[in-house]
Amino acid sequence: MTTIADAVYFPPPLASRDSLPPREFASQMRRNVLAAFSARAFEDEVLSRRLFGRVQLTLNCPEAIRHVLIDNAENYGRTVATVRLLYPIVGCGLFLAEGEDWKIQRRTVAPSFAPRTLPMLAHHVGAVADQLVAILAAEPDEVDLLEHMHRLAIEVAGRAMFSLDMGEFAPRMRAMLREYGERLAQPSVIEIMLPSWLPAPRDFARWRFRHRWLGLIEEIITTRQEKTAPLHPEQGAASDLLDLMATDPVSGRAAPRRRLADQVATMIAAGHATTAVALFWALFLVASAHSVQTRIAAEVAPIDLGPERAADALTRLVYTRATVQEALRLYPPAYGIFRVARKSDEAGGIAIPKGAIVMVAPWLLHRHRRFWPDPDRFDPTRFLPGAAQPDRFVYLPFGIGPRVCIGAQFALTEATLVLARLVQAFEIRRADSRSVTPVAAITVRPDHPPPFHLRRR
C-alpha cells in the first residue's frame, strides 16, 4: 500500500494565487487554459468573471452542477466555441446532436456499448496489447509511450468497430488528428466571442480538414463493406460495432450514410483520443510512483491477460482499475464541460443570466480542496472497494447526466487491461526528469512526449 513516505505529488500549473485580470486571462487561455486558473479556483464554489462583455461562471458546487447537467439540462446548450472546434471532427454525430435528433442517435448507438459487447472489446484489447508488448520489447533505448498509446487506441477502435486491421489507416488517422490537435483545436478569444453564423479566420482550415477527414472515414467504411458482410444486423448476427450502429433498433431503418460516417468519426476521434491520453497519464504516474507500480505488478503477475482470457481477468484487476480511476482524477481527458444558458436560471442558489457561459470543470473538481483530502497526491487507494466514495458530482471523468460519455465503460476496460499488460511485461521508468505540463487542446495532453525506459520483468 502506498504510504505517506512513498507519496508522489502532481500539482496543477497555476497562474497565481488570485484570479487574473480579464486581458491576462484571455492571453493565457490562448497558450494553455489550465495554467490560467488561479489557486482560488480549486477552493471556491463558484468563479465569476466578465470577459469581453459576457458573463462566465465556473461551478464547483455539486448542487449547481446537478441542476445544470441533469435537472434543467434542456436550458443549457453547446457553446459556439464547442461546436466550432468539434464539428470538423465529429460532424452532426452523437456528441453535438440536440433534441429529437440526439435521442434517435443515442438509441441507435447504445447497443454498440451494451455490457454484452465488453467481451468482444476485451478480446481485441488483449490481442493489440500483446502485439504492443512485442513491439516495445524490440525498441532500443528510449520509448515514446504517448505515440504508442495513440496508435494502440486507434487499432483497438478499428478492430472493434470495423473488424479491420488498422495498419493501412492508423498512420494517416493519427497524423490527421495530431495535426488538428496542434494547429486548430485551441480557440482564440475572437473564436469564442463570434456568433455561430460568422466564420472565424481558422474555420476555413477546419472545413478543409473536415473534407479530408470524412474522406478517410468513408474509405474505411468502404473497405469494411468490401471485406465483410453488409451492414444490416437483421440479416445475421452483428460482427462488430459498425453493424450495431447501422440500424435504428426501434424503427429498423438503416442509418443514412453521412450520419453513419459522422457517428464513426465521433467514436474514433472522441474514443481514441480520450483513451490514449488516459493511458498515457496512467503510465506517466506509475512510472513516477514505484510503490504503486510494484503493487500493480504483484496483482497482474498470476493473471492471463491474453485475448481469450482478458474479459475474465477484469474482475481481478482491482488495484489496476483503481489506478486508472485515480489517473482520470488527476488528469481528466476532458478538462471542461461548457454550456450556454438559453434562459436566465438559478442553480444551487447561484443566479445564471441568459447567455452566460457556464463551465463545469473536472480539472478543478477533481483537485478541489473542499472535496478531496490531499488532492494533488497520486493515491489509487481512493478508489479501492471500501474507500469513501466521492460525491457523484465532483468526480466526472466521463461527464454525467443525459450526455454522459456512452463509451465510458469501454474506455475504462481498455485502459485497465492495457495498463495491466504493460506493467506485467515491463518495469516502466521515466528516462529524464524534465517537467511535463498538462495542456488543454480538446483533451488534456502533455506539452511534450516524455521518454521512458522499459525493462522486461
N, C-alpha and C positions, 0 to 999 in steps of 0.2 A: 504494500500500500504506500502511496505517496505520502511522505511526511513533510512537515514544515521545512526541515533541513534540506529536503530534495526539491523544494518548491521552485518553480520557474515562472517568471512574470513576463507578460507581454502587454505593456501599457499602450494605449492608443496614441497616435500623433495628436498633439493639441496645439491650437492656435495661441491660447493664452488662458489665464485664469477666468477672465470675464469675456463676454461676447465682443466680437469685433465690430467696429463701425460698418455701416452698410457697404461702402465702397471697398473696404478691405476684405469684407466677407465675400463680395462678388468676385474680387480678384482672386482670392484663394480658391473659390469654387471652380474656377477655370483650370486650376492646377490639380487640385485634389480636394473634393468637398469634405473628406473625412478629416483632413487637417484643419478645416475651417471651424470645427466645433471647439468650443471652449470647455474648460473643466466643469463649469456650471451646467453644461448640457447633460452631464452624467449625474446630476444631483437634483435638478429642478423637475417639477411635474409638467410644466408647460413652458415652452420658449416662444416668445412672440417678437416678431420684427416686421418692419415695413420696408420692403425692398422695391425701389422704383415704383412706388405708389400702390403696391399690392401687399395685403396682409399675409404673412406666412406664419403658421402655427405648427410647432413640433410638439406632439403629445407624448408624454411619458407617464400618463395616468391610465391604469388599466380600465377604469370605468369609462373614460372618454374614448379609449381605443375600441372597446366593445361597441359603444354606440356608433362610431363612425364605420367600422368594418362589418358589423353584424346587424345591430338593432335598426339603424337607419341607413343602411348601405346604399339604397337607391338614391339618396340625396348627394352622394359623393361619386363623381365620375373621374375618369382618367384625365390627367392634366395634358395640356397641349404638348408640353415638352416630352412627356412619356410617349405619346403617340408619335411625335416627330422622330424620336430616337429608335423606337422599336418597330414601327411599321415596315421599314425596309427589310427587316429580318423576318418578322412573323406575319406580316400582312394582316388580313382580316380573320386570322385564326383565333383559337380559343382565348388567348391571352388578352387581346384587345377587343374582342366582341362584346356587345352590350345587349341588354334587353332580351327579347324573344330569340334573337339570333344566338346569343350566348347560351341560352337554355338548350336549344337544339344541338349546338355543337358539344356542350358538356355531356348531353345524353348520348351522343354518337361516340365520343371519345372514351367515356367512362369504362366500357367493357375492356378496353385495352389495358387498364390499370387496376382491374379487379384482383383480389388476392389469389384467385386461381391461376393468374398468369405469372406470379412470382417464381414458381419453379422453373419456368422457361427462361426467365431473366437470369436466375441464379446459374443455370446451366451455361448460358452464354458468357456470363461474367467469369465463371470458373475457367472456361476454355481460353478466353482472352487473357486472363491473369496468368495462366500457365505460360502462354506464349510470351508475355511481357517479362516474366522471370527469366526465361531463356535468353531473351534479347539483352536484358540488363546484365546478366552474368557474363555476356560476351563483350560488354563495353569496357574499354580500359579507362582508368583514371576517373575523372570527374563526370558526374551524370546530371543532366538537366531533367529533373523529375517533373517539372511543370509541363514541359513539352510532351513527355511521355504520358502524363495523365490526360492531357487533351486528346492525344491520339487514341489512348485506350477508351476514353468515353465515347469518342466518335465510332470506334469499332464496335463497342457493345451496343450502342444505339442502332447502328446499321444492321447488325445481325438480328437484334430483337425486332426491329421494325420492318426490315426488308428481307430477312433470310439471306443476306448477301455478305460476302467477304468485302470489306470496305477498302481493301488495298488500292483499288483503282481510283476511288473517290476521296479517301480520307485526306491525302496531302492537299488537294485543291480546296476541300471544305475547310480544313484547318487554316490554310493561308488566307482564305477569304474572310473568315471570322476574326482572325487576328488583325487583318488589315482594317476591318470595320471597328474593332475594339480600340485600336490605337489611333485611328485617324478621325473617326466620325461619331464615336459613342459618348463623348463628353460635351454637354451642351454649353454654349456660351450664354451670357446673360441675355443677349438680344434674342436668342432662340427660345429662351424661357418666356420672354415677355411678348413676342409676336403672336398675333391671333393665328388660329389654325389655317385660315384661308390665304395667309400671306407667306410665301415661301421665304425661308431663311437662306443665306448665301450657300451653306453647305448642303442644303436639301437637294440641290441638283446632283451633287456627288452621291448622295444617299439613294436617289432614284436610279442612277446608273448602276449602283451596287445591287439594288433590288432586281433589276433586269438580269444581271449576270447570276445572282444567287438563285432566282427562280428557274433560270435555265439549267443550273446544275441539279436542282431538286427534280425537275422534270426528267432530266437524263437518268437519274437514279430510279425514279418510278418506272420509266420505260424499260430500263434494264431488268428491273424486278418482274415486270409483266412478261417479258420475253423468256425469263428463266424459270418462272413458276406458274402456278395455276392462276386463273382470272381472279380479280379482287371482289369476289362475292361469296361470303361465308355460307349463304344458304345453299350453295352448290356442294358444300362439303365442309369439313372441319377447318377452322381458321388456322393457317400455318404460321402467322406472325401478327404483329400489331397492326400492320397496314391492312390486312384482311379485316380485322376487327373495326378499324376506323372507316372502312369504305362504305358501310351501310348504316343507316339510321335504324337502331334496334326496335323502334316503335312503329315508324311508318314503313320500314322495309325499303325505302328509296335509297338508291346509290348516291353517295356524296358527289356533288359537282367536282369536276376535275380540278378547277382552280382552287376551290375550297379545300380539297384534299391536299393539294400542294402546299397551301398556307398552313394546314394543320401539321403536315410533315415538317415544314420549315420551323414551326413553333416547337415541336417536340425535339427536333435535332438541335436547334440553336439554344433554346432555354434549357433543355435537359442536359445536353452535353456540357455546356459551359459551367452551369452551377455544380454539376457533379465533379467536373475536372478541378475546379478551384477548391471545392470542399476537400477533395482528396489531397491536393497539394498542401493545403494548410494543415491537414491532419498529419501528413508526413513531416512537414516542417516542425510541427510541435513535438512529435515523438522523437525526432532527431535531436531535439534540444533537451529532452527530459529522459534521462537514462532509466530512471526507476519505472516510468510509465511504459517505455519500450520493453523493458525486461518483463514486466507483468503481462503485456500482450504476448510476448514470445512464449512465456510459460503456458498461457491459455491455449494458444493455437498449435503448440508443438505436437500434441497427440491427435489432432483433428485432420481428417481427409478433406481438403478443400478443392479437390478436382471437380470437373464439371458434373460428374454423375452424383456426387455426394454434397455439392455445395449447398443445395436447398436444405438438406437435413442438418448441415453444420450450423445454420444461422442461430438456432436456439441455444447453442453452446458458446457463442461469441459474445458473452455478456459484457465483459470489460472492454473488448474491442469496440462494440457498438457504443458503449458509454463514452469512449474516447472520441469517436466520430461526433457524437452529440455535443461534447464539450468543445471540439474544434468548430462546430457550427455556431456555438455560442460566442466564442471569441472572434471568429471571422465568418459571419453570416454571408453567404454568397450574394444575396440581395440586401444592400445596406439600408434601403429605404422604400417605403410604400407611399406613393404620392396620390393625393386626391384633390379635386377642386369642389368646393361647396356650391351646389346648384341653387340652394336657398339658404337663408340665414337659419341658424340652428343653435342648440345648446347641447354640449356633450360633457357629461360629468361635471356640470356646473361651469363649464368653460364656454363663453359666448363665441360663436363662429359666424362671422358675417358672410353674406352671399359673395361668392367669387374668391373667398380666401383659399390659399393653397395650404392644405393640411398634410403634414408628413408624420407617419408612424415609422420610426427608425429602429429596426432590430439592432443596428450598430450601437445605438445609445442604450436601448432597453437591456441588451444582453450584458452590458457592463455598468449598469446603473447602480449607484451606491446604496439606494434605498431597497433594492430588490435582491442583491447578491452579496454574500459575505466575501470579502477579499476578491473583488470581481476581476482583477487583472491576472489572477493566478490561474495557471493551467491545472485543472484538477478534475479528471474524469469521474472521480467518486461521487460528484454531484448528481450523476445520472444513473448510479447503480440502484438495483432494486432495494427498497427500504429507505433510501435517502429522501429527505424532504423535497417534495416536488415544487418547482416554481409555479407561480401564478400563470395560468394558460395565456394571459395577455402580456406577459413580459418575456416569453421565450417563443419567438416567431421566425425560425429559420426558413419556414416554407409559407409564411403568411398565416391567415386564419379567416374563418367565415366562408361565405359562398365562393369567394375567389381564391381559396387556399390552393396551393400547388397540387394538381391532380396526380403528379408523379412523385410525391414526397416519399412514399414507401419504396418506390423503385430506386430513388437516389440513395436513400439510407441503406437499402440492401446492397446496392452496388459498392458504395463507399466502404461498408463494413467488410465485405468479402475481399475487396482489393487490398485494404489496409492489412487484414489478417494474413493474406497470402504473401505480401511483400515482407512483412515482419517475420513471417515464418521462414522465408528464404534468406533474408539479409539482415545484418546489423546495419542500421542506417545512421549516418553521421553527417553533419554539416562539413563542407570542405573549406569554408572560410568563416570569418567572424564579422563580415560586413553586415551592417544593419539592413534589414528588409522592411520596407514601409508599405503598408496596405494602401492601395489606390482604388478609388471608386470609378469604374468605367463599365456601366451596366452591371457587372459583377465586381466583387472585391478581389482584386488581383494584386500580386506583389509588384513593386516598382521595377524589379529586375528578377530574372530567374536565377536564384542562388544555386551554386553547385553542391552536389552531395557526393560522399564516398559510400559505397556499398561493399560489404564484406560478407561472403557466403557463411551461413551458420553451419 
